[in-house]
């Protein structure tokens, strides 16, 4: 089994999230902001895509210090050139 992973970290220095907001951050349609358009689906969609790809997302946040998202995705196996595959089969 191939278990290598790719890690992607995205961080900001924004307002950060309190514990209540952080626990609900991936809930569809959740937003800590007043009701309006285009709010509350971004992280839910991102989580669904990452998990369907075999990965995970972890959020770390502190009020007044910003938020960091750590995304882990399975790494693709290196593509073998046809000549390399043929040589390996002969060995």
Residue pairs with C-beta under 8 A, 6 or more apart in sequence:
2 74
2 75
2 77
3 74
4 74
4 75
5 55
5 72
5 73
5 74
5 75
6 72
6 73
6 74
6 75
7 70
7 71
7 72
8 70
8 71
8 73
9 68
9 69
9 70
9 71
10 68
10 69
10 71
11 66
11 67
11 68
11 69
12 66
12 67
12 68
13 65
13 66
14 66
14 67
15 63
15 64
15 66
16 61
16 62
16 63
16 64
16 65
16 66
16 67
17 25
17 32
17 59
17 61
17 63
17 67
18 63
21 32
21 61
22 59
22 61
24 30
25 43
25 59
26 43
26 44
26 47
26 57
26 59
27 40
27 44
28 40
28 41
28 44
29 40
29 41
29 44
30 40
30 44
31 39
31 40
33 39
43 57
46 57
47 57
50 56
50 57
50 71
50 73
53 73
53 74
54 73
54 74
55 71
55 72
55 73
55 74
56 71
56 72
57 69
57 70
57 71
57 72
58 69
58 70
58 72
59 67
59 68
59 69
59 70
60 67
60 68
60 69
60 70
61 67
61 68
80 88
